[in-house]
Amino acid sequence: MMSWIRKRPWIIALLIVMGVLGIFVRQHLYRRQIWHFTSHPVTVWSEPFGHRADSLALAKGLDGQIYGPLAFVIWHNHPIIADSYQHRIIISTHPWHIIATPELLVEDLVYMGKSLYFVDNHTLAVYRIEQGKPVKIIQFHPSPGQSEAIWHMAGDGQHLLLEGVKLGQGQYETWLRQYKPNGQLVQTLNVAKTRWNNPFEVSSHYPIGVVVRSFVVAPNRQLVIEVAGDNPYERLIQLYNVRNQLIRQTQFISPEAIVHSQLLGVNKMGWIYLGINLTEPGKALVEILTPKGRTMVMKVRSVPVGSVVYGAVEPSGSLYLLQSTAKEYCIVKWALVPSERWTWNGQVI
C-alpha cells in the first residue's frame, strides 16, 4: 500500500493539502450560540380605552397631547398597569384585581423586593403599597416661588432612585437621588442647573458629572445614564458601578434623526436598550447595543397615545414595549432566544 502511494506523489501532496485545509477550517469554522429576537411580538396585555370599569382612561395633557396609562412595570413576567386617569393600579384582569389610588395620579411604578412603589406628582410624593393601600414614604416640599416634579423612578434591589426637576425664579434644576426603601434619603447623585436658558452647569459636589436625560438600573445594579446632548443622531451612555464610579461609556448611533429618546432597560448580558422616536410615525425604533459594540435596530410601530414609560426589559433580554393604538392600550413582548449557527471568523454564514 505504502509503495503504491509512493509511486503517486500527487496523492501525498493532496493529503498534505487536505490536512492543512482541515486545520485551517477547524480554526475558522465553528458553531456558536447566537442570540436573536423572535420575528413577531406576542401581545401580553391589551384592553380598550374608555370610561367603563373594564377599560382604561385617556386624558388631554397641558401640552395638548392625549395620554393614557402613564406607566407599567413587569413583575414575574406579568405587567402591572398604572391606569393613571382612573386613579388605580391594575394588578390583573383575569380576574380583575385593582389597587385604588383615590385623588392620586400614578406616573411611575417600581416593583422592588416584595413591594410596589409609585410616584404621584399631585401630592409630590412617593408611595408604597402596604396591605393593598398606598402609604406615603417620601414627601417633597418645594421652596417658595418654585415648583417641583418627579420625572422617573427605578430600583436597584436595595435602593430607590428618583430623578426630578425644580422650576422657578428663572432657574431650571434637575436632580438624581438615592433613597432607602423606607423613604430615607441616602445621597444625592447629580444636580444640574441653568438660568435664563444658559447652558447647564453640573455640580462637582456629586458623583455623576453629566446632565442626565434618562436612566435605568442594570441587573448587576450598575447605573446606566443617557447623557443629555444636542447631536440629533448620537446618544452618549455612561455606566456607573454600585460605588457610583464611572466604569465605561459607549455611544448609540441612530439611523433616524432623534426627536425623543428613552433608555428602556439592560439585560443580564449587559445589552442596553434605547427607545427612539417611539411616538413619531414612521420613525419609531428600538436600538440595542452590546458590550462589544454590536448594534441591533428594530423598527416598531409608533404610539399615538402618550405615556411616561414606553418599555421594559427583563434580565433574560425579553423586551416589553408599549404598542397602543388610538382605541386600545397594548403591551407586546419580543423574546430574546438563542440558536446555534455556523460562523466563519466570528461572522454568521
N, C-alpha and C positions, 0 to 999 in steps of 0.2 A: 504493500500500500504506500509506504513512505517513498519507495523508489519510483513508483508511478507518479507521485506528486512532484518529486524532484525533477522528473523529466518534463514537467509542465510548470515552469517558474511563474507563469502568469497567474496560476491558482494561488501560489504563495502570496503574490502581490495583492491579489483580490482579497485574500483572507486578512492580510495586514490592513488594507484599506477599510474593510468591513469592521475590523476590531477598533481602529481609530475612530471611524464614524460612529460606532456604537458608544464608545466612551464620550465622544462629543455630544451625541444626542442625550445620553444619560445626564450630562452636566447641564443641559439647557432645557430639556423637555421633561416636564413632570406635572403631576396632578396637584392642584392646590384648592383649598376651600375659598370660594368667592361668595361674598355677601351681596345680596340684591333685594330690592323691594318687590313685593307682589305687583303684578302688572295692573291689577284693578283693585281699588279700595273696597272695603266692606263697610256698609253703614252699621254703626253700632248704637246710634241713638238718633231718633227723629220724632218730632211732634209738631203739629201745626201751630202757627201764630193765631192768636185770638183772645177772647175775653172769658172763655169758659174755664172751669176748674181743670180740665184735661188739655189745656192749650197754654201757650207761652205768650207773654205780653210784649208789645212793641211800644216805643215812645220816641218822640222827636227831641233831639238834644238841642242845646243852646246854639250849636253850630249849624243847625238845620238838618243834620243827618238823622236818619232813622236808626234806632238802636234796639236790639233785642236783649236776651240774657247776656250779661256782661262778662261772665267767667264760667269756666268749668275746670274740674280737676279730675285726674284719673286715680282711682283707688281700687286695687286688686282687679285691674283690667276693666273697671266699670266707671263710666263718667258720673260725676255729681255736678248738677247744674245750678247756677245762680239765676233763678227766674226773677231778676232784679226788680222789674216794674210791677210784679205781683207780690213783692216783699216776702219771698220764700226761697228755700233751698230744696231742690228736688233730689232726694236720695235714690229713689227708684220709681218706676211706673208700673211694674208687674209684681205685686200690687203697688198702687200709688203710696209713697211714703215721703212726706214733706216735713220740713222744719220751718215753722213760721218765724219771720223776722219783721214783725209789725213796725211800721214807720222807719225802717232801715232800708238802705239801698245797697245791696251786696255788690261790690265792684271787683273783688278778687277773692280767690279761695286757695287755701293750702291745707293738705292733709299731712300731718307730721306726727309720728308716733301713733298714738291711738286717738288723736284729737283732730277736729276740723276747726280751722280758723278762717275768719273772713274780715274784710275791710269795709267800712261804711264811711263815706265822706259827708253824709248828712250830719252825723254827730262827730265826725273827725275822730274815729276810734277804731280799734281792733277788738274783735270779739272771738271767744272760744265757745264752741257748743258743749254744754255740760248738761247731761240728762235731758237732751232734746231741746234745750233752750239756750239762747245767746247770753253769754256772760262777758261783760266788758273787762278787758285786761290791760289795754293801753288807751289813754285819753290824751289828745293833743290840745294845746291851748295857744292859739296864735297871739302874737303881740298886738297891741292896739295899732290900728291902721294897716294891718296885714291880714291876708287870707292864706290858708294852707290847704293842701290836698295830698292824699296818699296815692301815688301812681301805681305801685306794684309791690307785691309781697311774694316771698319764696321761703322755703325751709331747707336747712342743710342736715336735718336729722337731730340736731341739738339746739339750734337757734332759729329764730325768725329773722329774716332780712327785709327791711322796708325801705322803699325809695319814695321820696316825696318832693314837694315844691312849695316854696313860700313866695308870695307876691305882695307888693305894696310899697308905697313911698318911693317909687321909681326904681325899686330893686327887684331882681328875679334871682332866686336861690334854689338850687337843687341839693338834696342830701341823700345819703345812704347810711342806714344804721342797723345795728345788730342787737337783738333782744333775746332774753331767755323766754322759754315757753310760758312762764307766768307773767310776762309783760315787763320785766325789769330790763332797763337799758344796760347793755354790755359795753358798747362803744360805738362811736361814730366813725364810719369808714371813709366818707368822702363828703366834701362840701365844695360847691362851685357857685360863684356869684357873678352877676353882671348888673350894670346900672345904665339906664337910658340906651339900651341896645348896643352897648360896647361889647367887645369880646369877653368871654367868660374868663374869670380868674379862679384857679383851683387852689384851695388852701393847702399849704405844705405841712400842716399840723396832722394830717390824716394819711393813712397808708396808701389809699388809692388816689393817684395824682392825675386823673384824667376826668373829662366831662363824660358822665355816664348817659348813654342813650337808652339801653335796656340791659338786663342781666338775667342769668339763670344760675342754678347750682347744679354741678355735675354729681353723679352717683358717688364719686370718691370725695365729695364735699369741696372740690375746687370751685371757686367763684369765677364765673365767666362773664366778662364785661364787653358789651358792644360800645365802642368809643364813639362819641358824637363827632361828626365831621361833615364837611360840605362837598366832598367828592361824590358826584352822582352815580358812580359805578363801583365804588370801593367801600368796604366796611372793615375797619381795624378791630380785631378781637384780642383782648388780653385775658390771661388766665392767672389766677392767684391761688396759692396754697392756703391751708387752714390757718396759717400764721399771717395771712394777708400780705404775703410777699409775692411780687411778680415773678413767675417762673418761665413764661414764654408768651409770645404774641404771634398771631397769624392774621391772614387777610382773606376776605371774600372779594372776588371779582365778579360782578353781576353782568349777565348778558343784556339786561334791561336797565335803563336809567331808573334809579331808585327814588320813588316818591315817598315810600314809607317802608321801614324795616323793623323787625322784632325778633329777638332770639326766642326760639321755641323750646329748646332743651338740648341735652347732651346725653349720649348713651354710655354704657359701661366700657366701650372700646375707645371713648374719647371723641367720637364723631360729634360735631357741632352742627345744629340745625338752625337755619335762619329763614324766616318768612319774609318775602319781598313783595311789595305791592299787592297784598292779599285782598284789597278792596278795589283794585284798579282793573277794569275789564280788559282782557287780552294781555295783561302784563303780570299776572299773579304767578308766582313760583315759589318753591321751597328749594333752597340750596344747602347741600350737606358737604362739610369739609372734614376730612380725616386728619389724624395727626401727621401722616406722611405727605399731606398736601394734595391728596386726590380729591377731586370735586365731582359731585353729582348734582344735577339740576332736574327738578320735577316740575313740569308745567301743571298748574292746578286751576280750578275754576275760581274766579273772583267771587267775593261775598258782598251782596248788596246791602246787608244789614250789619251795622257797626257793632263792635264788641271791644272789650279791653284785652281779653285773652283769646287768641286765634288758634292756638295749637299747644300740644303737649307731647313729650317724648318719654317712653318707658325706658328703663335701663337696658332692656333687651334690644332696643332700637326701633321698636314699632312707633310709627308717627300717627298721632290723633290730630285731625285737622278740622276746623270749622268749615263746612261746605254748605251753608244755609242758602235757601232761595228766598224770594220775597214772601213766599207763603209758608215756608217750613223751616224750622230750626233743625240742623242736621250736623252730626259729627261722624266722620268716616275714619277708617283705620287702614294704613298701609303697613303690613307686617314686613319685618326685615328677616329674611330667611337665607340659610347657607345652601350652596350646591358645590359639587366637585366639577372642576373644569381642567382641561389640558391647557398648560401655559408654556410659552417659549420665551426664555429670558424674562420671565415675570409678566409677559403680556398674554392675555387670554387669546386662544386661537380657535 
